[in-house]
Amino acid sequence: MTQQISRNFHDPPNDIERLPLPITTLIGREQELATICETVRRDDVRLLTLNGPGGVGKTRLALHTAALVQSDFRDGVVFVPLAPIHDPQFVLPAIAQALELRESHNIPQREHMQQFLRNQQLLLVLDNFEQVVDASPLVASLLSTCPHLKILVTSRTVLRISGEHRFVVPPLSLPQANTSMQSIDLDTLQQSAALSLFVERALAANPDFTLDTENAFVISEICTRLDGFPLAIELAAAWLRLLEPRELLTRLNNRLNVLTGGARDLPAHQQTLRRTLNWSYDLLVEIEKKLFTQLSVFVSGCSLEATEAVCKLDVDPEEPLLDHLVSLLDKSMLFRANTHGSSSAELRFGMLETIREYAMEQLLADEEADAVYQRHAAYYLALAERAEPELLGPSQGMWLNRLEQEHDNLRAALQWALEQYQTDTIVRIAGAIWRFWHVHGHLLEGRQWLDIALDLSRDLRSMARVKVLCGAGWLANVQGNIAEAERFFEEGLALSRALNDTSGIGLALSGVGRMAHLQGDCERAVPLYEESLEILRRLGDTKEIAWTLMRLGILALEQHSYDRATALFEESIASFRSVSFTWGITWSLMHLGRVALEQEEYARATDLYTESLHYFQQLGDQSSMATTMVYLGRAALAQQDPEQALAFCYESLQLYRNVGEQLGIAECLELMARIQWAQEENPGAIRLLGAAEQLRSQLSAGQSPVDQNWYSRIVQQMQTRLGRSTFEDAWEEGTTMDLEQLICTRTHIETTTADLSTPQTPASPTADLATTAKDPTRLTSREIEVLRLVSTGLTDAQVADQLCVSTRTVNAHLRSIYSKLGVSSRSAVTRLAIEQQLV
């Protein structure tokens, strides 16, 4: 019971209940409560506004705060519910009623209240202030005349008066995204406040409900889809009285129509999610409504620059859009997003997906929707083309980060252009950002869009198509599809010649030369490189000159012309340095490390590789990191440190698998074979070489002459030591084994390379997975569902659409399936599914 205040100067205090008692428990708000209580208790804080969108839990936090701090106030705490009031002039009577302050016939009501509160040490809680925000001057007046009064406000919008302190109430914490189905810890999972709230409310709706490993991922996905929004989670959990979690998740594709039926004792505007959002939307002025709906075109946030380009309002051009954006921020319809783009000071805005879905409904009902989407696509096309030259310059890292941050918007622009048959937009975006897809490891997605662009532009004879052909060629090369890459480069070369596009000719020639090189046809590669170099020198294309010099250096290295190789790499570095292109410099340094390794200068080689690795890590370039680790592994093996070599090898393999780089996987298997052979693990080494050879054969990718030397030598040693029959049996076995089976034959593995996550590799002998762990009954029902869909040839994204989950969740299911069944590829899991008659 709180201490009481007098209702009149002459009336004694009387005991009454001041705070409504919450019926349900408050979950997951310990940190927020501590911060708010500490703020309220500060001497310099007289007014604190709990700000946030409707349904985020502002009222509950205010009530719990009031209960915790009431003993700090001599005259207690008074709660004033303002939700039923829409006219600011009625705020003063509502406060008076809560204070039980009788009217005076002699004194105006405001003056009477000020006199009454002047000596009161009181906390006044004003709840749901947003629709009466024009009454803010009353709050300022009370604070200025009542020195011991403090006011705690809950509002979807800030009051914007002097002395106001703001606390933005965040959504509840979400379940960790990387939880594994195989080793799920439900206690750890329930540390997520969002999931804990869902479970408690689900139990209230259905006492038979149980959180277990079967439904934990589905419920995690529900909480994530609902942004950790308390009201949305409570409304969703109530449906478990009728629906299974998976059925509920499916229905959340239209969440605004599903999340209804809230408790009858809640305010009317909180009994459905749509009503809650309607309440907030109705508080906006017309210009803010228009801006709010247009902002829904952005996915995963937007910069101020993008907003100004895409959102067009019927206002004076001199009127800054930023003012209206700030108003939407103040009214909790947007939030200030983290930025990792071109500048740490870049202003970026985000919108909760639940709110964005509501805004998109309004946009699609607007006749201007098509124009908004067109401006969105045009802006991101312009951004992509602005980024293209920067990806080959000193600002490469910054622009890679910016494109990563805008990746969802670029996807949306490409998808809209595809639906609208705007081939030019798709071709130009794909041709501009393929290097981003390459460096940041989006190989599969990049190839998909490049293939779409090529398919749509079959009849287009332009330099834009040449760019797409070269981009598709380099991504196919990284994936290990050498024959396909060669076809792309050859077509690009023919089209460039037809267009008399000298720059395109130079670029395509270098690509054709590299493919000849990778297939072991050095006699053909050299003149192609040299012709390319001559054209590029005439054009003054310094960066492409440097790349071609580097490729000629690799050829010289493989032909044991170490002095020539060193000279070419150093010339390449000088060219890259002249245009401040650190990524190119780093590649050339790594190849200088290869020269040092071949000349048995192991310490220098290791230093050069380590320097290269550090920069690739900064860029987030997983493919280049993996390549560098292969060479670090070779250097470690040359220095008689097989365990360190294996550590590098496993980390490289993990990275190559992440980006889908098949040729890199083959190189890792070959290095693992060398390590096992050095440790006299003879059959395992032979199996690994057999598997690598099978993979190279599928990719039409031969070995370099340098690698061919040790390869021939070790194969001959194997045949001599074990006999041809034993060798051939182990080799054949290797060609039919899955990757997991091949790499899990080690007896002791320690991976300790700094700055990278260590792959989860067994540290003890593993049974032959070819004959065990193949029982599909070990899978959960959800995993079997995923297995069936994957086995029909669907991509992860398509499976996610079918099951109404995120791609991340599908990946988690696949990791668990692969682990339980002892396979590592889609083809292997498909074969098993067919054998077990699951499809």
DRENLO-609803 format. One line per 10 residues: number of its first residue (from 1); their letters; for each residue x, y, z of C-alpha. Coordinates in steps of 0.25 Angstrom, whole numbers, plus 5000, padded with zeros to 4 digits. Each point is the difference from the previous one (the first is absolute). Layout:
N
NUM) a) X:Y:Z | ...
This chain:
839
1) mtqqisrnfh) 5000:5000:5000 | 5006:5014:4996 | 5000:5011:5009 | 4989:5010:4998 | 4998:5015:4997 | 4989:5009:5004 | 4989:5002:4990 | 4998:5015:5006 | 5008:5009:5008 | 4992:4997:5012
11) dppndierlp) 4997:4986:4998 | 5007:4989:5007 | 5007:4989:4991 | 4992:4987:4998 | 5005:4987:4996 | 4996:4995:4985 | 5006:4991:4990 | 5009:5009:4990 | 5006:4990:4990 | 4992:4990:4992
21) lpittligre) 5005:4986:5004 | 5005:4992:4987 | 4994:4986:4999 | 5011:4994:4992 | 5015:5000:5003 | 5010:5009:4993 | 5010:4992:4993 | 5014:5003:4995 | 5000:5015:5004 | 5010:5000:5011
31) qelaticetv) 5011:5008:4993 | 4989:5010:4995 | 4994:5001:5014 | 5013:5003:5007 | 5004:5011:4990 | 4986:5007:5001 | 5000:4999:5015 | 5014:5006:5001 | 4996:5011:4991 | 4988:5003:5007
41) rrddvrlltl) 5008:5001:5013 | 5010:5010:4995 | 4999:5014:5005 | 5001:5006:4987 | 4989:4993:4993 | 4986:5005:5002 | 4993:4995:4988 | 5003:4986:4994 | 4992:4996:4987 | 4999:4985:4997
51) ngpggvgktr) 5000:5000:4985 | 4997:4989:4990 | 4989:4994:4991 | 4987:4995:5005 | 5001:4986:5006 | 5014:5001:5003 | 4997:5000:5015 | 5002:5014:5005 | 4988:5000:5010 | 5005:4987:5006
61) lalhtaalvq) 5014:5006:5002 | 4994:5013:5006 | 4991:4992:5010 | 5012:4992:5005 | 5009:5012:5000 | 4990:5007:5009 | 4998:4988:5009 | 5015:4999:5002 | 5003:5015:5003 | 4987:5004:5007
71) sdfrdgvvfv) 5008:4999:5014 | 5009:5011:4995 | 4988:5010:4999 | 4995:5005:5013 | 4986:5003:4994 | 5000:4987:4992 | 4996:4997:4985 | 4988:5004:4992 | 4996:4993:4987 | 4992:5007:4990
81) plapihdpqf) 4995:4992:4988 | 4998:5009:4988 | 4996:4990:4989 | 4985:5003:5001 | 5003:5015:4998 | 5002:5006:4986 | 4998:5015:5003 | 5012:5007:5007 | 4992:5009:5008 | 4995:4988:5008
91) vlpaiaqale) 5013:4996:5005 | 5000:5010:5011 | 4987:4994:5005 | 5005:4986:4999 | 5012:5003:5008 | 4991:5007:5011 | 4991:4988:5000 | 5012:4991:5002 | 5005:5009:5012 | 4985:5000:5005
101) lreshnipqr) 5002:5015:5000 | 4987:5007:5002 | 4996:5012:4991 | 5002:5014:5007 | 4989:5011:4996 | 5010:5011:5003 | 5013:4995:4993 | 5002:4995:4985 | 5002:4985:5000 | 5015:5001:4995
111) ehmqqflrnq) 5003:5010:5010 | 4993:4992:5011 | 5008:4987:4996 | 5013:5008:5000 | 4998:5005:5014 | 4996:4986:5004 | 5012:4993:4994 | 5010:5011:5004 | 5005:4994:5012 | 4997:4985:4996
121) qlllvldnfe) 5012:4991:4998 | 4992:4991:4990 | 5002:4992:4988 | 4989:5002:4990 | 4999:4989:4989 | 4993:5005:4987 | 4996:4988:4992 | 4997:5000:4985 | 5003:5015:4998 | 5002:4999:4984
131) qvvdasplva) 4986:5004:4996 | 5000:5012:5010 | 5014:5005:4997 | 4995:5014:4998 | 4998:5000:5015 | 5015:5000:5002 | 5001:5014:5004 | 4991:4996:5012 | 5011:4990:5004 | 5011:5011:4999
141) sllstcphlk) 4991:5010:5008 | 4999:4989:5012 | 5015:4997:5000 | 5004:5015:5000 | 4990:5003:5012 | 5002:4988:5008 | 5014:4998:5003 | 4999:4986:5007 | 4991:4994:4989 | 5005:4990:4990
151) ilvtsrtvlr) 4992:4994:4988 | 5002:4987:4993 | 4993:5000:4987 | 4997:4988:4990 | 4998:5005:4986 | 5002:4996:4986 | 5005:5014:4997 | 5009:5009:5008 | 4995:5012:5007 | 5011:5010:4995
161) isgehrfvvp) 5000:5008:5012 | 5012:5006:5008 | 5006:4990:5010 | 4994:4987:4993 | 5009:4988:5001 | 4996:4989:4990 | 5001:4985:5002 | 4997:4992:4988 | 4994:4986:5004 | 5006:4989:4991
171) plslpqants) 4993:4988:4995 | 5003:4987:5008 | 5013:4993:4998 | 4999:4989:4989 | 5005:4986:5000 | 5014:4998:4995 | 5000:4998:4985 | 5011:4989:5000 | 4994:4990:5009 | 5002:4986:4995
181) mqsidldtlq) 4988:4990:5000 | 5010:4989:5004 | 5005:5006:5013 | 4989:5009:5004 | 5000:5004:5014 | 4986:5004:5004 | 5004:5008:5012 | 5010:5008:4992 | 4989:5002:4989 | 4990:5006:5011
191) qsaalslfve) 5010:5010:5004 | 4994:5008:4988 | 4989:5009:5006 | 4992:4999:4988 | 4999:4984:5000 | 4998:5000:5015 | 4988:5009:4999 | 4994:4992:4988 | 5002:4987:5009 | 4993:5006:5012
201) ralaanpdft) 4988:5006:4992 | 4999:4987:4992 | 4999:4992:5013 | 4989:5009:5004 | 4992:4997:4987 | 5004:4985:5000 | 5004:4994:5013 | 5005:4988:4991 | 5010:5008:4993 | 5014:4996:5002
211) ldtenafvis) 5013:5006:4994 | 5009:4989:4995 | 5010:4998:4989 | 4989:4997:4990 | 4994:5013:5001 | 5011:5009:5005 | 5005:5005:4986 | 4986:5003:4996 | 4997:5008:5012 | 5013:5007:4999
221) eictrldgfp) 4996:5004:4985 | 4986:5005:5005 | 5007:5009:5010 | 5010:5005:4990 | 4989:5002:4989 | 4993:5009:5010 | 5012:5008:5003 | 5000:4997:5015 | 4987:5008:5001 | 4993:4997:5014
231) laielaaawl) 4986:5003:4995 | 5002:4992:4987 | 5006:4988:5008 | 4989:5000:5010 | 4989:5000:4989 | 5008:4989:4992 | 5001:4991:5012 | 4986:5001:5003 | 4997:4992:4987 | 5007:4988:5005
241) rlleprellt) 4987:4996:5007 | 4996:4996:4985 | 5012:5000:4992 | 5013:4992:5000 | 5012:5009:5000 | 5004:4997:4985 | 4986:5003:4996 | 5000:5013:5007 | 5014:5004:4993 | 4993:4997:4987
251) rlnnrlnvlt) 4989:5010:5003 | 5010:5011:5004 | 5002:5003:4985 | 4988:5009:5002 | 5002:5003:5015 | 4992:5012:5000 | 4987:4992:4998 | 5005:4989:5009 | 5004:5007:5012 | 4986:5004:5006
261) ggardlpahq) 4992:4996:5012 | 5008:5006:5011 | 4995:5000:5014 | 4986:5008:5002 | 5006:5008:5012 | 5011:5006:4991 | 4997:5014:4994 | 4992:4998:4987 | 5012:5005:4992 | 5009:4988:5005
271) qtlrrtlnws) 4990:4989:4998 | 5005:4997:4986 | 5014:5004:4993 | 4993:5007:4989 | 4992:5009:5010 | 5013:5003:5007 | 5007:5005:4987 | 4987:5007:4996 | 5001:5008:5013 | 5014:5004:4997
281) ydllveiekk) 4997:5003:4985 | 4989:5009:5003 | 5009:5008:5009 | 5008:5004:4988 | 4997:5013:4991 | 4997:4997:4986 | 5015:5003:4995 | 5005:4991:5010 | 4990:4989:4996 | 5005:5001:4986
291) lftqlsvfvs) 5015:5000:5004 | 4997:4988:5009 | 4994:4992:4989 | 5010:5003:4990 | 5011:4996:5009 | 4995:4985:5000 | 5006:4998:4986 | 5013:4999:5007 | 5005:4987:5006 | 5009:4999:5012
301) gcsleateav) 5001:5015:5001 | 5005:5012:4992 | 5009:5012:5000 | 4996:5014:5000 | 5005:5001:4986 | 4991:4989:4995 | 4988:5005:5007 | 5002:5014:4994 | 5001:4993:4986 | 4988:4991:5001
311) ckldvdpeep) 4990:5007:5009 | 4993:5011:4993 | 4990:5009:5008 | 4991:5011:4996 | 5007:5011:5008 | 5009:5012:4998 | 5013:4995:4994 | 5007:5009:5010 | 4993:4992:5011 | 5011:4990:5005
321) lldhlvslld) 4995:4985:5000 | 5008:4998:5012 | 4991:5007:5008 | 4989:4991:4997 | 5009:4988:5002 | 5003:5005:5014 | 4985:5001:5003 | 4998:4986:4996 | 5012:4996:5009 | 4994:5008:5011
331) ksmlfranth) 4986:4993:4998 | 5007:4986:5000 | 4997:4996:4986 | 5014:5000:4996 | 5013:4997:5008 | 5014:5005:4998 | 5008:4988:4994 | 5014:4996:5002 | 5009:5003:4988 | 5012:4993:4994
341) gsssaelrfg) 5000:5007:4987 | 5008:5011:4994 | 5001:5009:5012 | 4999:4997:5015 | 4992:5013:5000 | 4990:4996:4990 | 4986:5001:5004 | 4991:4988:4998 | 4986:4996:5003 | 4993:4987:5003
351) mletireyam) 4986:4995:5001 | 4996:4988:5008 | 4995:4989:4990 | 4986:5000:5007 | 4998:5015:4998 | 5006:4999:4986 | 4990:4990:4996 | 4989:5009:5005 | 5006:5012:4992 | 5002:4991:4988
361) eqlladeead) 4985:4998:5000 | 4997:5015:5000 | 5010:5001:4989 | 4994:4989:4991 | 4987:5007:5001 | 5006:5013:4995 | 5000:5003:4985 | 5014:5005:5001 | 5006:4987:5005 | 5005:4996:4986
371) avyqrhaayy) 5008:5014:4999 | 5006:4997:5014 | 5005:4987:4996 | 5005:5005:4987 | 5008:5011:5008 | 5005:4990:5010 | 5005:4991:4988 | 5006:5012:4993 | 5008:5005:5013 | 5006:4986:5003
381) lalaeraepe) 5004:4999:4985 | 5007:5013:5001 | 5006:4996:5013 | 5005:4987:4994 | 5007:5007:4988 | 5006:5010:5010 | 5006:4989:5008 | 5005:4992:4988 | 5013:5008:4998 | 5002:5002:5015
391) llgpsqgmwl) 5001:4985:5002 | 5013:5001:4992 | 5006:5011:5008 | 5005:5005:5014 | 4986:5001:5005 | 4996:4985:4997 | 4998:4996:5014 | 4991:5011:5003 | 4992:4998:4988 | 4999:4985:5002
401) nrleqehdnl) 4994:5003:5014 | 4990:5010:4994 | 4996:4990:4990 | 4998:4989:5010 | 4992:5009:5009 | 4991:5003:4987 | 5000:4986:4995 | 4985:4998:5004 | 4997:5012:4992 | 5008:4996:4988
411) raalqwaleq) 4993:4987:5001 | 4986:5007:5000 | 5004:5009:4989 | 5004:4988:4991 | 4988:4992:5004 | 4990:5012:4997 | 5008:5002:4986 | 4998:4985:4997 | 4985:5001:5003 | 4999:5012:4991
421) yqtdtivria) 5008:4994:4989 | 5011:5011:5001 | 5011:4993:4994 | 5009:5012:4999 | 5000:5002:5016 | 5003:4986:5003 | 5012:4999:4990 | 5006:5013:5005 | 4999:4997:5015 | 5005:4986:4998
431) gaiwrfwhvh) 5011:5005:4991 | 5004:5011:5010 | 5000:4992:5013 | 5005:4986:4996 | 5014:5003:5007 | 4992:5003:5013 | 4993:4986:4999 | 5014:4994:4997 | 5008:5006:5012 | 4989:4999:5010
441) ghllegrqwl) 4997:4986:4997 | 4986:5001:4994 | 5004:4991:4988 | 4987:4992:4999 | 4991:5012:5000 | 5009:5008:4991 | 5000:4989:4990 | 4985:4999:5000 | 4999:5015:4997 | 5011:5000:4990
451) dialdlsrdl) 4993:4987:4993 | 4987:5007:5000 | 5006:5013:4994 | 5007:4992:4989 | 4987:4992:4997 | 4992:5013:4999 | 5010:5007:4992 | 5003:4989:4989 | 4996:5009:4989 | 5007:5012:5006
461) rsmarvkvlc) 5014:5004:4994 | 5006:5010:5009 | 5011:5003:5009 | 4991:4998:5012 | 4998:4985:4996 | 5015:4999:4998 | 5002:5004:5015 | 4989:4990:5004 | 5008:4989:4992 | 5013:5003:5006
471) gagwlanvqg) 4994:5001:5014 | 4993:4986:4998 | 5013:4995:4995 | 5008:5004:5012 | 4989:4995:5010 | 5000:4987:4992 | 5015:4999:5001 | 4999:5002:5015 | 4990:4989:5002 | 5009:4991:4992
481) niaeaerffe) 4991:4999:4987 | 5012:5002:4991 | 4993:4996:4987 | 4988:5008:5002 | 5009:5012:5004 | 5008:4998:4987 | 4987:5001:4992 | 4996:5013:5007 | 5013:5006:4997 | 5001:4995:4986
491) eglalsraln) 4986:5006:4997 | 5004:5013:5007 | 5012:5001:4991 | 4992:4997:4987 | 4990:5011:5004 | 5011:5010:5004 | 5006:4998:4986 | 4987:5002:4993 | 4998:5013:5008 | 5014:5004:4998
501) dtsgiglals) 5000:5002:5015 | 5015:5000:5003 | 4999:5000:5015 | 4991:4988:4999 | 5009:4993:4991 | 5012:5002:5010 | 4992:4995:5012 | 4994:4988:4993 | 5013:4996:4994 | 5006:4999:5014
511) gvgrmahlqg) 4988:4992:5004 | 5002:4990:4989 | 5015:4999:5003 | 4997:4997:5014 | 4991:4989:4996 | 5010:4994:4991 | 5011:5001:5011 | 4991:4993:5010 | 4998:4988:4990 | 5015:4999:4999
521) dceravplye) 5001:5006:4986 | 5011:5010:5003 | 5004:5001:4985 | 4987:5006:4997 | 4999:5008:5013 | 5012:5008:4998 | 4997:5007:4986 | 4986:5003:5005 | 5005:5007:5013 | 5011:5007:4992
531) esleilrrlg) 4989:5005:4989 | 4991:5004:5012 | 5012:5008:5006 | 5003:5007:4987 | 4986:5005:4999 | 4999:5004:5015 | 5013:5008:4999 | 4994:5008:4988 | 4988:5003:5008 | 5008:5003:5013
541) dtkeiawtlm) 4991:4991:5008 | 5010:4999:5012 | 4992:4990:5008 | 4997:4990:4989 | 5015:5001:4996 | 5004:4997:5014 | 4991:4988:5000 | 5005:4995:4987 | 5014:5001:5005 | 4997:4992:5012
551) rlgilaleqh) 4994:4989:4992 | 5013:5000:4991 | 5008:4999:5013 | 4992:4988:5004 | 5003:4993:4987 | 5015:5003:5002 | 5000:4995:5014 | 4993:4987:4995 | 5011:4999:4990 | 5011:5002:5011
561) sydratalfe) 5004:5013:4994 | 5001:5006:5014 | 5008:5013:4997 | 4990:5003:4989 | 4988:4997:5009 | 5005:5009:5010 | 5003:5011:4990 | 4985:4999:4995 | 4994:5000:5014 | 5008:5012:5004
571) esiasfrsvs) 4996:5007:4988 | 4986:4996:5002 | 5001:5006:5015 | 5006:5013:4994 | 4988:5001:4991 | 4990:4997:5011 | 5007:5010:5009 | 4999:5011:4990 | 4985:4999:5001 | 4999:4997:5015
581) ftwgitwslm) 4993:4987:4997 | 5004:4992:5013 | 4992:4987:4996 | 5009:4998:4988 | 5013:5003:5007 | 4996:4990:5010 | 4998:4989:4990 | 5013:5003:4993 | 5007:4999:5014 | 4993:4987:5002
591) hlgrvaleqe) 5006:4995:4987 | 5014:5005:5004 | 4998:4991:5012 | 4998:4989:4991 | 5014:5003:4993 | 5006:5000:5014 | 4994:4987:5003 | 5005:4993:4988 | 5014:5006:5003 | 4999:4994:5014
601) eyaratdlyt) 5000:5014:5007 | 4989:4995:5009 | 5000:5011:5011 | 4999:5011:4989 | 4989:4992:4993 | 4992:4999:5013 | 5002:5015:5003 | 4995:5004:4986 | 4988:4990:5001 | 4996:5005:5014
611) eslhyfqqlg) 5001:5015:4995 | 4990:4996:4989 | 4991:4992:5009 | 4999:5012:5009 | 4995:5009:4989 | 4990:4990:4994 | 4994:4998:5014 | 4998:5015:5001 | 4993:5000:4987 | 4991:4988:5003
621) dqssmattmv) 5006:4993:4988 | 4997:4985:5004 | 5005:4995:4986 | 5014:5007:5001 | 5001:4996:5015 | 4998:4986:4996 | 5010:5000:4989 | 5011:5007:5009 | 4997:4989:5011 | 5003:4989:4990
631) ylgraalaqq) 5014:5007:4998 | 5002:5002:5015 | 4997:4985:5001 | 5010:4996:4990 | 5011:5009:5007 | 4997:4993:5013 | 5001:4987:4994 | 5013:5003:4993 | 5005:5004:5014 | 4996:4986:5006
641) dpeqalafcy) 4988:5005:5007 | 4989:4992:4995 | 4990:5003:5011 | 5001:5015:4998 | 4999:4997:4985 | 4987:4992:5002 | 4994:5011:5009 | 5002:5010:4988 | 4995:4989:4991 | 4987:4998:5007
651) eslqlyrnvg) 4997:5015:5002 | 5002:5002:4985 | 4991:4989:4997 | 4989:5006:5008 | 5001:5013:4993 | 5000:4994:4987 | 4988:4992:5003 | 4993:5013:5005 | 5002:5006:4987 | 4998:4988:4991
661) eqlgiaecle) 5014:5000:4994 | 5002:4986:4995 | 5014:5002:4994 | 5005:5005:5013 | 4994:4988:5007 | 5007:4991:4991 | 5013:5007:5003 | 4997:4998:5015 | 4998:4985:4998 | 5014:4999:4993
671) lmariqwaqe) 5007:5008:5011 | 4993:4990:5010 | 5005:4989:4992 | 5014:5005:5001 | 4999:5002:5015 | 4994:4986:5002 | 5011:4994:4991 | 5011:5007:5008 | 4994:4993:5013 | 4999:4987:4993
681) enpgairllg) 4985:4999:5000 | 5001:4994:4987 | 4986:4995:4996 | 4994:5013:5004 | 5009:5008:4992 | 4997:4992:4988 | 4985:5002:5002 | 5002:5015:5001 | 5008:5000:4987 | 4989:4992:4993
691) aaeqlrsqls) 4989:5009:5005 | 5008:5013:4995 | 5003:4994:4987 | 4985:4996:4998 | 4996:5015:5004 | 5010:5006:4990 | 4995:4991:4989 | 4986:5005:5002 | 5005:5014:5000 | 5009:4998:4988
701) agqspvdqnw) 5011:5006:5008 | 5014:4995:4999 | 5012:5002:5010 | 5011:5010:4999 | 5013:4995:4995 | 5006:5003:5014 | 4989:4991:5006 | 5001:4990:4990 | 5014:4997:5003 | 4998:4996:5015
711) ysrivqqmqt) 4987:4993:4996 | 5006:4991:4990 | 5012:4997:5010 | 4990:4997:5012 | 4991:4991:4991 | 5012:4992:4995 | 5005:4999:5015 | 4986:4995:5004 | 4999:4989:4989 | 5014:4995:5004
721) rlgrstfeda) 4998:5000:5015 | 4986:4994:5000 | 4999:4992:4986 | 4992:5004:4988 | 4988:4992:5005 | 4999:5006:5014 | 5002:5014:4994 | 4989:4998:4990 | 4990:4995:5010 | 5002:5012:5009
731) weegttmdle) 5000:5010:4988 | 4987:4994:4995 | 4994:5001:5014 | 5004:5015:5001 | 4993:5003:4987 | 4987:4995:5006 | 5001:5006:5015 | 4993:5012:5005 | 5008:5012:5004 | 4997:4997:5015
741) qlictrthie) 5004:4986:4999 | 5013:5005:4994 | 5004:5010:5010 | 4995:4993:5013 | 5011:4989:4999 | 5010:5008:5008 | 5003:4995:5014 | 5004:5013:5006 | 4997:5014:4996 | 5003:5013:5006
751) tttadlstpq) 4997:5013:4992 | 5006:5013:5007 | 5001:5010:4989 | 4997:5014:5006 | 4989:5009:4996 | 4991:4989:4993 | 4989:4991:5006 | 5005:4986:5001 | 4992:4990:4992 | 4993:4989:5008
761) tpasptadla) 5009:4988:4996 | 5001:4987:5008 | 5011:4999:5010 | 4999:4985:5001 | 4999:4988:4990 | 4987:5000:4992 | 4993:4988:4996 | 4999:4997:4985 | 4988:5009:4997 | 4997:4992:4987
771) ttakdptrlt) 4994:4989:5008 | 4995:5007:5013 | 4991:5012:5003 | 4992:4998:4988 | 4987:4997:5007 | 4990:5011:4996 | 4991:4997:5013 | 5011:5008:5007 | 4995:5013:4994 | 4989:5008:5005
781) sreievlrlv) 4987:5002:4992 | 5004:5014:4996 | 5014:4995:4995 | 4993:4989:4992 | 4991:5011:4994 | 5013:5008:4996 | 5006:4987:4995 | 4989:4997:4991 | 4999:5014:4994 | 5016:5001:4998
791) stgltdaqva) 4999:4986:4993 | 4990:5006:4990 | 5011:5010:4995 | 4995:5012:5008 | 5010:5011:5004 | 5001:5004:5015 | 4992:5013:4997 | 4989:4991:4993 | 4999:4991:5011 | 4999:5012:5010
801) dqlcvstrtv) 4989:5005:4992 | 4993:4987:5000 | 5001:4998:5015 | 4998:5015:5003 | 5013:5001:5008 | 5013:5008:4997 | 5012:4994:4992 | 5008:5001:5012 | 4991:4989:5007 | 5000:4991:4987
811) nahlrsiysk) 5016:5001:5001 | 4999:4996:5015 | 4991:4988:4996 | 5009:4996:4989 | 5012:5000:5010 | 4993:4991:5009 | 4996:4991:4989 | 5014:4999:4994 | 5006:4997:5014 | 4989:4990:5004
821) lgvssrsavt) 5001:4992:4987 | 5015:5002:4998 | 4999:5007:4986 | 5005:5013:4995 | 4993:5003:4987 | 4987:5002:4994 | 5002:4989:4990 | 5004:4990:5011 | 4988:5004:5009 | 4991:4998:4988
831) rlaieqqlv) 5006:4987:4996 | 4997:4995:5015 | 4986:5006:4999 | 4997:4992:4988 | 5006:4987:5006 | 4991:5002:5012 | 4988:5003:4991 | 4998:5013:5007 | 4998:5006:4986
